[in-house]
């Protein structure tokens, strides 16, 4: 495995994503960084709320930028892009209409 960042999806339907960053020295791992990301928790406050959906819509409108972890958390439907559909899925979950 080469030096770099590797994204690994955990769960049946994008339930969580972890980012692993490794640094190698003489073919041994010298550092392993794991960032746990909760799908739908865009602001990383350990809750999935309408505020998270709002952040997605602001991103879609070009008003804000998201970092890599936020982007991973924002792709709720797992299609590789951040759209209003992701925000809609979060709002459905907040309203108790979806368990994704």
Biopython code that builds the backbone (N, CA, C, O; Angstrom):
import numpy as np
from Bio.PDB.StructureBuilder import StructureBuilder

atoms = [
    (1, "UNK", "N", (0.847, -1.171, 0.000)),
    (1, "UNK", "CA", (0.000, 0.000, 0.000)),
    (1, "UNK", "C", (0.894, 1.236, 0.000)),
    (1, "UNK", "O", (1.901, 1.285, 0.706)),
    (2, "UNK", "N", (0.521, 2.217, -0.786)),
    (2, "UNK", "CA", (1.305, 3.437, -0.898)),
    (2, "UNK", "C", (0.895, 4.469, 0.155)),
    (2, "UNK", "O", (-0.204, 4.423, 0.708)),
    (3, "UNK", "N", (1.807, 5.388, 0.408)),
    (3, "UNK", "CA", (1.529, 6.505, 1.301)),
    (3, "UNK", "C", (0.348, 7.289, 0.769)),
    (3, "UNK", "O", (0.296, 7.578, -0.426)),
    (4, "UNK", "N", (-0.601, 7.639, 1.619)),
    (4, "UNK", "CA", (-1.726, 8.441, 1.172)),
    (4, "UNK", "C", (-2.927, 8.285, 2.063)),
    (4, "UNK", "O", (-2.865, 7.663, 3.123)),
    (5, "UNK", "N", (-4.024, 8.861, 1.615)),
    (5, "UNK", "CA", (-5.288, 8.767, 2.336)),
    (5, "UNK", "C", (-6.159, 7.727, 1.667)),
    (5, "UNK", "O", (-6.194, 7.635, 0.439)),
    (6, "UNK", "N", (-6.854, 6.952, 2.457)),
    (6, "UNK", "CA", (-7.732, 5.911, 1.952)),
    (6, "UNK", "C", (-9.077, 6.040, 2.650)),
    (6, "UNK", "O", (-9.133, 6.076, 3.879)),
    (7, "UNK", "N", (-10.149, 6.110, 1.890)),
    (7, "UNK", "CA", (-11.489, 6.173, 2.458)),
    (7, "UNK", "C", (-12.072, 4.771, 2.485)),
    (7, "UNK", "O", (-12.020, 4.037, 1.497)),
    (8, "UNK", "N", (-12.621, 4.420, 3.618)),
    (8, "UNK", "CA", (-13.238, 3.109, 3.793)),
    (8, "UNK", "C", (-14.646, 3.329, 4.298)),
    (8, "UNK", "O", (-14.845, 3.998, 5.312)),
    (9, "UNK", "N", (-15.626, 2.774, 3.605)),
    (9, "UNK", "CA", (-17.018, 2.898, 4.021)),
    (9, "UNK", "C", (-17.368, 1.723, 4.921)),
    (9, "UNK", "O", (-17.025, 0.575, 4.636)),
    (10, "UNK", "N", (-18.057, 2.030, 6.011)),
    (10, "UNK", "CA", (-18.438, 1.022, 6.975)),
    (10, "UNK", "C", (-19.953, 1.019, 7.077)),
    (10, "UNK", "O", (-20.558, 2.078, 7.250)),
    (11, "UNK", "N", (-20.570, -0.127, 6.974)),
    (11, "UNK", "CA", (-22.010, -0.225, 7.112)),
    (11, "UNK", "C", (-22.674, -0.645, 5.820)),
    (11, "UNK", "O", (-22.053, -0.620, 4.757)),
    (12, "UNK", "N", (-23.916, -1.027, 5.907)),
    (12, "UNK", "CA", (-24.635, -1.511, 4.745)),
    (12, "UNK", "C", (-24.964, -0.407, 3.772)),
    (12, "UNK", "O", (-24.764, -0.569, 2.569)),
    (13, "UNK", "N", (-25.470, 0.727, 4.268)),
    (13, "UNK", "CA", (-25.919, 1.792, 3.384)),
    (13, "UNK", "C", (-25.262, 3.098, 3.807)),
    (13, "UNK", "O", (-25.935, 4.027, 4.254)),
    (14, "UNK", "N", (-23.948, 3.160, 3.662)),
    (14, "UNK", "CA", (-23.238, 4.392, 4.013)),
    (14, "UNK", "C", (-23.546, 4.866, 5.437)),
    (14, "UNK", "O", (-23.715, 6.065, 5.659)),
    (15, "UNK", "N", (-23.619, 3.973, 6.376)),
    (15, "UNK", "CA", (-23.953, 4.376, 7.738)),
    (15, "UNK", "C", (-22.858, 5.248, 8.354)),
    (15, "UNK", "O", (-23.150, 6.148, 9.141)),
    (16, "UNK", "N", (-21.630, 4.990, 8.007)),
    (16, "UNK", "CA", (-20.532, 5.809, 8.524)),
    (16, "UNK", "C", (-19.363, 5.670, 7.570)),
    (16, "UNK", "O", (-19.273, 4.702, 6.815)),
    (17, "UNK", "N", (-18.496, 6.616, 7.610)),
    (17, "UNK", "CA", (-17.287, 6.579, 6.792)),
    (17, "UNK", "C", (-16.119, 6.913, 7.690)),
    (17, "UNK", "O", (-16.210, 7.801, 8.538)),
    (18, "UNK", "N", (-15.049, 6.221, 7.509)),
    (18, "UNK", "CA", (-13.829, 6.531, 8.239)),
    (18, "UNK", "C", (-12.736, 6.818, 7.234)),
    (18, "UNK", "O", (-12.640, 6.152, 6.204)),
    (19, "UNK", "N", (-11.915, 7.804, 7.528)),
    (19, "UNK", "CA", (-10.790, 8.133, 6.676)),
    (19, "UNK", "C", (-9.526, 7.666, 7.373)),
    (19, "UNK", "O", (-9.262, 8.041, 8.515)),
    (20, "UNK", "N", (-8.756, 6.857, 6.693)),
    (20, "UNK", "CA", (-7.520, 6.342, 7.239)),
    (20, "UNK", "C", (-6.358, 7.028, 6.532)),
    (20, "UNK", "O", (-6.295, 7.027, 5.303)),
    (21, "UNK", "N", (-5.453, 7.602, 7.282)),
    (21, "UNK", "CA", (-4.248, 8.178, 6.694)),
    (21, "UNK", "C", (-3.069, 7.401, 7.250)),
    (21, "UNK", "O", (-2.907, 7.291, 8.465)),
    (22, "UNK", "N", (-2.256, 6.869, 6.369)),
    (22, "UNK", "CA", (-1.124, 6.072, 6.820)),
    (22, "UNK", "C", (0.178, 6.684, 6.342)),
    (22, "UNK", "O", (0.247, 7.303, 5.281)),
    (23, "UNK", "N", (1.206, 6.496, 7.149)),
    (23, "UNK", "CA", (2.553, 6.880, 6.774)),
    (23, "UNK", "C", (3.433, 5.651, 6.999)),
    (23, "UNK", "O", (3.403, 5.040, 8.067)),
    (24, "UNK", "N", (4.199, 5.305, 5.997)),
    (24, "UNK", "CA", (5.013, 4.099, 6.068)),
    (24, "UNK", "C", (6.486, 4.431, 6.230)),
    (24, "UNK", "O", (6.977, 5.418, 5.683)),
    (25, "UNK", "N", (7.173, 3.609, 6.977)),
    (25, "UNK", "CA", (8.606, 3.713, 7.153)),
    (25, "UNK", "C", (9.142, 2.290, 7.136)),
    (25, "UNK", "O", (8.812, 1.500, 8.021)),
    (26, "UNK", "N", (9.954, 1.949, 6.156)),
    (26, "UNK", "CA", (10.505, 0.594, 6.022)),
    (26, "UNK", "C", (9.397, -0.448, 6.023)),
    (26, "UNK", "O", (9.490, -1.467, 6.708)),
    (27, "UNK", "N", (8.342, -0.185, 5.245)),
    (27, "UNK", "CA", (7.203, -1.095, 5.108)),
    (27, "UNK", "C", (6.432, -1.333, 6.398)),
    (27, "UNK", "O", (5.694, -2.313, 6.500)),
    (28, "UNK", "N", (6.589, -0.463, 7.375)),
    (28, "UNK", "CA", (5.826, -0.578, 8.621)),
    (28, "UNK", "C", (4.983, 0.684, 8.773)),
    (28, "UNK", "O", (5.413, 1.772, 8.392)),
    (29, "UNK", "N", (3.807, 0.537, 9.320)),
    (29, "UNK", "CA", (2.948, 1.693, 9.549)),
    (29, "UNK", "C", (3.521, 2.486, 10.710)),
    (29, "UNK", "O", (3.672, 1.969, 11.817)),
    (30, "UNK", "N", (3.838, 3.749, 10.446)),
    (30, "UNK", "CA", (4.357, 4.584, 11.526)),
    (30, "UNK", "C", (3.272, 5.460, 12.134)),
    (30, "UNK", "O", (3.413, 5.945, 13.257)),
    (31, "UNK", "N", (2.186, 5.664, 11.389)),
    (31, "UNK", "CA", (1.101, 6.478, 11.915)),
    (31, "UNK", "C", (-0.187, 6.054, 11.230)),
    (31, "UNK", "O", (-0.207, 5.824, 10.021)),
    (32, "UNK", "N", (-1.236, 5.952, 11.982)),
    (32, "UNK", "CA", (-2.553, 5.636, 11.436)),
    (32, "UNK", "C", (-3.533, 6.601, 12.069)),
    (32, "UNK", "O", (-3.708, 6.608, 13.287)),
    (33, "UNK", "N", (-4.172, 7.417, 11.245)),
    (33, "UNK", "CA", (-5.139, 8.393, 11.730)),
    (33, "UNK", "C", (-6.516, 7.946, 11.268)),
    (33, "UNK", "O", (-6.719, 7.695, 10.080)),
    (34, "UNK", "N", (-7.457, 7.846, 12.187)),
    (34, "UNK", "CA", (-8.814, 7.432, 11.856)),
    (34, "UNK", "C", (-9.761, 8.551, 12.250)),
    (34, "UNK", "O", (-9.811, 8.960, 13.410)),
    (35, "UNK", "N", (-10.514, 9.043, 11.269)),
    (35, "UNK", "CA", (-11.520, 10.067, 11.530)),
    (35, "UNK", "C", (-12.889, 9.423, 11.359)),
    (35, "UNK", "O", (-13.277, 9.078, 10.243)),
    (36, "UNK", "N", (-13.609, 9.261, 12.433)),
    (36, "UNK", "CA", (-14.955, 8.710, 12.335)),
    (36, "UNK", "C", (-15.911, 9.808, 11.910)),
    (36, "UNK", "O", (-15.920, 10.904, 12.469)),
    (37, "UNK", "N", (-16.707, 9.489, 10.914)),
    (37, "UNK", "CA", (-17.640, 10.452, 10.353)),
    (37, "UNK", "C", (-19.036, 9.870, 10.444)),
    (37, "UNK", "O", (-19.275, 8.751, 9.991)),
    (38, "UNK", "N", (-19.954, 10.614, 11.020)),
    (38, "UNK", "CA", (-21.341, 10.175, 11.094)),
    (38, "UNK", "C", (-22.086, 10.741, 9.901)),
    (38, "UNK", "O", (-22.153, 11.956, 9.713)),
    (39, "UNK", "N", (-22.639, 9.859, 9.109)),
    (39, "UNK", "CA", (-23.383, 10.261, 7.929)),
    (39, "UNK", "C", (-24.523, 11.191, 8.329)),
    (39, "UNK", "O", (-25.324, 10.851, 9.200)),
    (40, "UNK", "N", (-24.603, 12.369, 7.693)),
    (40, "UNK", "CA", (-25.663, 13.332, 7.977)),
    (40, "UNK", "C", (-25.304, 14.379, 9.011)),
    (40, "UNK", "O", (-25.987, 15.397, 9.119)),
    (41, "UNK", "N", (-24.242, 14.151, 9.776)),
    (41, "UNK", "CA", (-23.820, 15.109, 10.808)),
    (41, "UNK", "C", (-22.775, 16.042, 10.206)),
    (41, "UNK", "O", (-21.577, 15.863, 10.424)),
    (42, "UNK", "N", (-23.227, 17.025, 9.458)),
    (42, "UNK", "CA", (-22.342, 17.890, 8.690)),
    (42, "UNK", "C", (-21.527, 18.815, 9.595)),
    (42, "UNK", "O", (-20.349, 19.058, 9.332)),
    (43, "UNK", "N", (-22.144, 19.328, 10.655)),
    (43, "UNK", "CA", (-21.437, 20.271, 11.544)),
    (43, "UNK", "C", (-20.708, 19.570, 12.689)),
    (43, "UNK", "O", (-20.160, 20.230, 13.572)),
    (44, "UNK", "N", (-20.700, 18.241, 12.678)),
    (44, "UNK", "CA", (-19.929, 17.437, 13.636)),
    (44, "UNK", "C", (-20.275, 17.737, 15.091)),
    (44, "UNK", "O", (-19.395, 17.818, 15.948)),
    (45, "UNK", "N", (-21.583, 17.902, 15.356)),
    (45, "UNK", "CA", (-22.017, 18.141, 16.738)),
    (45, "UNK", "C", (-22.635, 16.881, 17.362)),
    (45, "UNK", "O", (-23.270, 16.954, 18.413)),
    (46, "UNK", "N", (-22.446, 15.737, 16.713)),
    (46, "UNK", "CA", (-22.954, 14.438, 17.176)),
    (46, "UNK", "C", (-24.466, 14.343, 17.163)),
    (46, "UNK", "O", (-25.051, 13.531, 17.879)),
    (47, "UNK", "N", (-25.102, 15.180, 16.341)),
    (47, "UNK", "CA", (-26.551, 15.132, 16.157)),
    (47, "UNK", "C", (-26.851, 15.329, 14.678)),
    (47, "UNK", "O", (-26.103, 16.000, 13.967)),
    (48, "UNK", "N", (-27.936, 14.747, 14.228)),
    (48, "UNK", "CA", (-28.398, 14.984, 12.862)),
    (48, "UNK", "C", (-29.660, 15.832, 12.972)),
    (48, "UNK", "O", (-30.690, 15.382, 13.474)),
    (49, "UNK", "N", (-29.556, 17.076, 12.491)),
    (49, "UNK", "CA", (-30.640, 18.039, 12.652)),
    (49, "UNK", "C", (-30.893, 18.783, 11.350)),
    (49, "UNK", "O", (-30.182, 18.594, 10.363)),
    (50, "UNK", "N", (-31.916, 19.629, 11.361)),
    (50, "UNK", "CA", (-32.216, 20.468, 10.199)),
    (50, "UNK", "C", (-31.052, 21.407, 9.882)),
    (50, "UNK", "O", (-30.891, 21.818, 8.733)),
    (51, "UNK", "N", (-30.249, 21.746, 10.870)),
    (51, "UNK", "CA", (-29.085, 22.594, 10.619)),
    (51, "UNK", "C", (-28.113, 21.899, 9.662)),
    (51, "UNK", "O", (-27.496, 22.557, 8.824)),
    (52, "UNK", "N", (-27.972, 20.592, 9.779)),
    (52, "UNK", "CA", (-27.113, 19.847, 8.867)),
    (52, "UNK", "C", (-27.648, 19.924, 7.439)),
    (52, "UNK", "O", (-26.881, 20.094, 6.491)),
    (53, "UNK", "N", (-28.962, 19.797, 7.292)),
    (53, "UNK", "CA", (-29.576, 19.928, 5.965)),
    (53, "UNK", "C", (-29.352, 21.330, 5.413)),
    (53, "UNK", "O", (-29.096, 21.496, 4.220)),
    (54, "UNK", "N", (-29.448, 22.330, 6.270)),
    (54, "UNK", "CA", (-29.217, 23.707, 5.851)),
    (54, "UNK", "C", (-27.793, 23.903, 5.342)),
    (54, "UNK", "O", (-27.582, 24.614, 4.359)),
    (55, "UNK", "N", (-26.823, 23.288, 5.992)),
    (55, "UNK", "CA", (-25.432, 23.399, 5.551)),
    (55, "UNK", "C", (-25.247, 22.778, 4.168)),
    (55, "UNK", "O", (-24.496, 23.300, 3.343)),
    (56, "UNK", "N", (-25.930, 21.670, 3.920)),
    (56, "UNK", "CA", (-25.855, 21.054, 2.586)),
    (56, "UNK", "C", (-26.421, 22.004, 1.543)),
    (56, "UNK", "O", (-25.820, 22.195, 0.486)),
    (57, "UNK", "N", (-27.567, 22.599, 1.829)),
    (57, "UNK", "CA", (-28.177, 23.515, 0.860)),
    (57, "UNK", "C", (-27.297, 24.743, 0.623)),
    (57, "UNK", "O", (-27.229, 25.254, -0.495)),
    (58, "UNK", "N", (-26.628, 25.214, 1.673)),
    (58, "UNK", "CA", (-25.697, 26.333, 1.495)),
    (58, "UNK", "C", (-24.520, 25.929, 0.613)),
    (58, "UNK", "O", (-24.046, 26.724, -0.199)),
    (59, "UNK", "N", (-24.051, 24.695, 0.773)),
    (59, "UNK", "CA", (-22.971, 24.178, -0.069)),
    (59, "UNK", "C", (-23.433, 24.083, -1.522)),
    (59, "UNK", "O", (-22.715, 24.493, -2.435)),
    (60, "UNK", "N", (-24.617, 23.549, -1.730)),
    (60, "UNK", "CA", (-25.169, 23.403, -3.082)),
    (60, "UNK", "C", (-25.304, 24.768, -3.756)),
    (60, "UNK", "O", (-25.058, 24.899, -4.955)),
    (61, "UNK", "N", (-25.695, 25.786, -2.981)),
    (61, "UNK", "CA", (-25.874, 27.140, -3.514)),
    (61, "UNK", "C", (-24.544, 27.880, -3.686)),
    (61, "UNK", "O", (-24.520, 29.001, -4.194)),
    (62, "UNK", "N", (-23.446, 27.262, -3.267)),
    (62, "UNK", "CA", (-22.140, 27.893, -3.411)),
    (62, "UNK", "C", (-21.835, 28.938, -2.356)),
    (62, "UNK", "O", (-20.921, 29.744, -2.531)),
    (63, "UNK", "N", (-22.578, 28.937, -1.274)),
    (63, "UNK", "CA", (-22.389, 29.935, -0.211)),
    (63, "UNK", "C", (-21.294, 29.556, 0.779)),
    (63, "UNK", "O", (-20.666, 30.428, 1.381)),
    (64, "UNK", "N", (-21.067, 28.253, 0.948)),
    (64, "UNK", "CA", (-20.034, 27.793, 1.881)),
    (64, "UNK", "C", (-19.247, 26.653, 1.243)),
    (64, "UNK", "O", (-19.694, 26.030, 0.280)),
    (65, "UNK", "N", (-18.072, 26.396, 1.797)),
    (65, "UNK", "CA", (-17.275, 25.236, 1.430)),
    (65, "UNK", "C", (-17.285, 24.269, 2.598)),
    (65, "UNK", "O", (-17.430, 24.674, 3.752)),
    (66, "UNK", "N", (-17.132, 23.005, 2.298)),
    (66, "UNK", "CA", (-17.059, 21.978, 3.325)),
    (66, "UNK", "C", (-15.691, 21.308, 3.243)),
    (66, "UNK", "O", (-15.116, 21.195, 2.160)),
    (67, "UNK", "N", (-15.166, 20.861, 4.396)),
    (67, "UNK", "CA", (-13.911, 20.114, 4.362)),
    (67, "UNK", "C", (-14.201, 18.662, 3.959)),
    (67, "UNK", "O", (-15.362, 18.277, 3.820)),
    (68, "UNK", "N", (-13.166, 17.872, 3.776)),
    (68, "UNK", "CA", (-13.347, 16.495, 3.283)),
    (68, "UNK", "C", (-14.237, 15.655, 4.182)),
    (68, "UNK", "O", (-15.066, 14.893, 3.685)),
    (69, "UNK", "N", (-14.084, 15.778, 5.500)),
    (69, "UNK", "CA", (-14.929, 15.001, 6.405)),
    (69, "UNK", "C", (-16.389, 15.437, 6.293)),
    (69, "UNK", "O", (-17.292, 14.601, 6.302)),
    (70, "UNK", "N", (-16.619, 16.757, 6.187)),
    (70, "UNK", "CA", (-17.991, 17.252, 6.033)),
    (70, "UNK", "C", (-18.600, 16.766, 4.733)),
    (70, "UNK", "O", (-19.776, 16.403, 4.692)),
    (71, "UNK", "N", (-17.812, 16.757, 3.674)),
    (71, "UNK", "CA", (-18.301, 16.277, 2.376)),
    (71, "UNK", "C", (-18.684, 14.809, 2.463)),
    (71, "UNK", "O", (-19.713, 14.403, 1.923)),
    (72, "UNK", "N", (-17.868, 14.010, 3.137)),
    (72, "UNK", "CA", (-18.186, 12.587, 3.305)),
    (72, "UNK", "C", (-19.489, 12.412, 4.081)),
    (72, "UNK", "O", (-20.300, 11.551, 3.743)),
    (73, "UNK", "N", (-19.692, 13.218, 5.112)),
    (73, "UNK", "CA", (-20.910, 13.136, 5.919)),
    (73, "UNK", "C", (-22.125, 13.645, 5.157)),
    (73, "UNK", "O", (-23.249, 13.224, 5.432)),
    (74, "UNK", "N", (-21.911, 14.549, 4.199)),
    (74, "UNK", "CA", (-23.022, 15.175, 3.477)),
    (74, "UNK", "C", (-23.584, 14.316, 2.352)),
    (74, "UNK", "O", (-24.726, 14.518, 1.940)),
    (75, "UNK", "N", (-22.812, 13.369, 1.851)),
    (75, "UNK", "CA", (-23.285, 12.526, 0.743)),
    (75, "UNK", "C", (-24.153, 11.399, 1.296)),
    (75, "UNK", "O", (-23.764, 10.231, 1.288)),
    (76, "UNK", "N", (-25.322, 11.771, 1.769)),
    (76, "UNK", "CA", (-26.205, 10.849, 2.482)),
    (76, "UNK", "C", (-26.669, 9.695, 1.598)),
    (76, "UNK", "O", (-26.735, 8.555, 2.060)),
    (77, "UNK", "N", (-26.988, 9.971, 0.345)),
    (77, "UNK", "CA", (-27.491, 8.898, -0.525)),
    (77, "UNK", "C", (-26.368, 8.108, -1.193)),
    (77, "UNK", "O", (-26.633, 7.131, -1.894)),
    (78, "UNK", "N", (-25.117, 8.522, -0.983)),
    (78, "UNK", "CA", (-23.979, 7.753, -1.458)),
    (78, "UNK", "C", (-23.763, 7.767, -2.955)),
    (78, "UNK", "O", (-23.148, 6.850, -3.498)),
    (79, "UNK", "N", (-24.261, 8.796, -3.636)),
    (79, "UNK", "CA", (-24.116, 8.835, -5.095)),
    (79, "UNK", "C", (-22.863, 9.573, -5.550)),
    (79, "UNK", "O", (-22.640, 9.727, -6.751)),
    (80, "UNK", "N", (-22.043, 10.030, -4.610)),
    (80, "UNK", "CA", (-20.797, 10.688, -4.959)),
    (80, "UNK", "C", (-20.894, 12.184, -5.153)),
    (80, "UNK", "O", (-19.894, 12.829, -5.470)),
    (81, "UNK", "N", (-22.071, 12.752, -4.972)),
    (81, "UNK", "CA", (-22.222, 14.199, -5.094)),
    (81, "UNK", "C", (-23.107, 14.726, -3.978)),
    (81, "UNK", "O", (-23.903, 13.991, -3.392)),
    (82, "UNK", "N", (-22.953, 16.012, -3.697)),
    (82, "UNK", "CA", (-23.745, 16.674, -2.652)),
    (82, "UNK", "C", (-24.843, 17.465, -3.356)),
    (82, "UNK", "O", (-24.558, 18.379, -4.128)),
    (83, "UNK", "N", (-26.101, 17.110, -3.086)),
    (83, "UNK", "CA", (-27.239, 17.762, -3.727)),
    (83, "UNK", "C", (-28.347, 18.021, -2.715)),
    (83, "UNK", "O", (-28.262, 17.613, -1.557)),
    (84, "UNK", "N", (-29.386, 18.707, -3.177)),
    (84, "UNK", "CA", (-30.552, 18.965, -2.327)),
    (84, "UNK", "C", (-31.213, 17.662, -1.893)),
    (84, "UNK", "O", (-31.886, 17.627, -0.862)),
    (85, "UNK", "N", (-31.033, 16.597, -2.661)),
    (85, "UNK", "CA", (-31.600, 15.299, -2.266)),
    (85, "UNK", "C", (-30.989, 14.821, -0.953)),
    (85, "UNK", "O", (-31.688, 14.237, -0.125)),
    (86, "UNK", "N", (-29.699, 15.062, -0.754)),
    (86, "UNK", "CA", (-29.058, 14.693, 0.510)),
    (86, "UNK", "C", (-29.678, 15.468, 1.670)),
    (86, "UNK", "O", (-29.930, 14.901, 2.733)),
    (87, "UNK", "N", (-29.925, 16.762, 1.469)),
    (87, "UNK", "CA", (-30.569, 17.583, 2.497)),
    (87, "UNK", "C", (-31.975, 17.070, 2.787)),
    (87, "UNK", "O", (-32.400, 17.011, 3.941)),
    (88, "UNK", "N", (-32.688, 16.701, 1.729)),
    (88, "UNK", "CA", (-34.043, 16.168, 1.896)),
    (88, "UNK", "C", (-34.044, 14.883, 2.725)),
    (88, "UNK", "O", (-34.919, 14.686, 3.568)),
    (89, "UNK", "N", (-33.077, 14.022, 2.488)),
    (89, "UNK", "CA", (-32.990, 12.779, 3.261)),
    (89, "UNK", "C", (-32.726, 13.052, 4.738)),
    (89, "UNK", "O", (-33.262, 12.363, 5.606)),
    (90, "UNK", "N", (-31.905, 14.049, 5.020)),
    (90, "UNK", "CA", (-31.665, 14.415, 6.418)),
    (90, "UNK", "C", (-32.947, 14.926, 7.057)),
    (90, "UNK", "O", (-33.271, 14.545, 8.182)),
    (91, "UNK", "N", (-33.679, 15.781, 6.355)),
    (91, "UNK", "CA", (-34.933, 16.305, 6.906)),
    (91, "UNK", "C", (-35.957, 15.191, 7.124)),
    (91, "UNK", "O", (-36.712, 15.228, 8.095)),
    (92, "UNK", "N", (-35.988, 14.209, 6.235)),
    (92, "UNK", "CA", (-36.885, 13.065, 6.426)),
    (92, "UNK", "C", (-36.503, 12.290, 7.680)),
    (92, "UNK", "O", (-37.373, 11.842, 8.427)),
    (93, "UNK", "N", (-35.201, 12.131, 7.911)),
    (93, "UNK", "CA", (-34.749, 11.430, 9.123)),
    (93, "UNK", "C", (-35.117, 12.226, 10.374)),
    (93, "UNK", "O", (-35.596, 11.659, 11.357)),
    (94, "UNK", "N", (-34.892, 13.541, 10.334)),
    (94, "UNK", "CA", (-35.227, 14.406, 11.478)),
    (94, "UNK", "C", (-36.721, 14.320, 11.793)),
    (94, "UNK", "O", (-37.116, 14.328, 12.960)),
    (95, "UNK", "N", (-37.548, 14.237, 10.750)),
    (95, "UNK", "CA", (-39.011, 14.164, 10.924)),
    (95, "UNK", "C", (-39.485, 12.754, 11.290)),
    (95, "UNK", "O", (-40.678, 12.541, 11.506)),
    (96, "UNK", "N", (-38.570, 11.804, 11.361)),
    (96, "UNK", "CA", (-38.939, 10.435, 11.708)),
    (96, "UNK", "C", (-39.547, 9.657, 10.556)),
    (96, "UNK", "O", (-40.174, 8.621, 10.779)),
    (97, "UNK", "N", (-39.378, 10.125, 9.347)),
    (97, "UNK", "CA", (-39.955, 9.469, 8.168)),
    (97, "UNK", "C", (-38.990, 8.510, 7.493)),
    (97, "UNK", "O", (-39.379, 7.791, 6.572)),
    (98, "UNK", "N", (-37.735, 8.485, 7.934)),
    (98, "UNK", "CA", (-36.724, 7.632, 7.299)),
    (98, "UNK", "C", (-35.700, 7.199, 8.333)),
    (98, "UNK", "O", (-35.399, 7.932, 9.275)),
    (99, "UNK", "N", (-35.175, 6.006, 8.146)),
    (99, "UNK", "CA", (-34.117, 5.498, 9.028)),
    (99, "UNK", "C", (-32.793, 5.348, 8.316)),
    (99, "UNK", "O", (-31.809, 4.952, 8.941)),
    (100, "UNK", "N", (-32.732, 5.649, 7.036)),
    (100, "UNK", "CA", (-31.558, 5.338, 6.232)),
    (100, "UNK", "C", (-30.430, 4.976, 7.101)),
    (100, "UNK", "O", (-29.342, 4.678, 6.608)),
]
sb = StructureBuilder()
sb.init_structure("model")
sb.init_model(0)
sb.init_chain("A")
sb.init_seg("    ")
for serial, (resi, resn, name, xyz) in enumerate(atoms, 1):
    if name == "N":
        sb.init_residue(resn, " ", resi, " ")
    sb.init_atom(name, np.array(xyz, "f"), 0.0, 1.0, " ", f" {name:<3s}", serial, name[0])
structure = sb.get_structure()
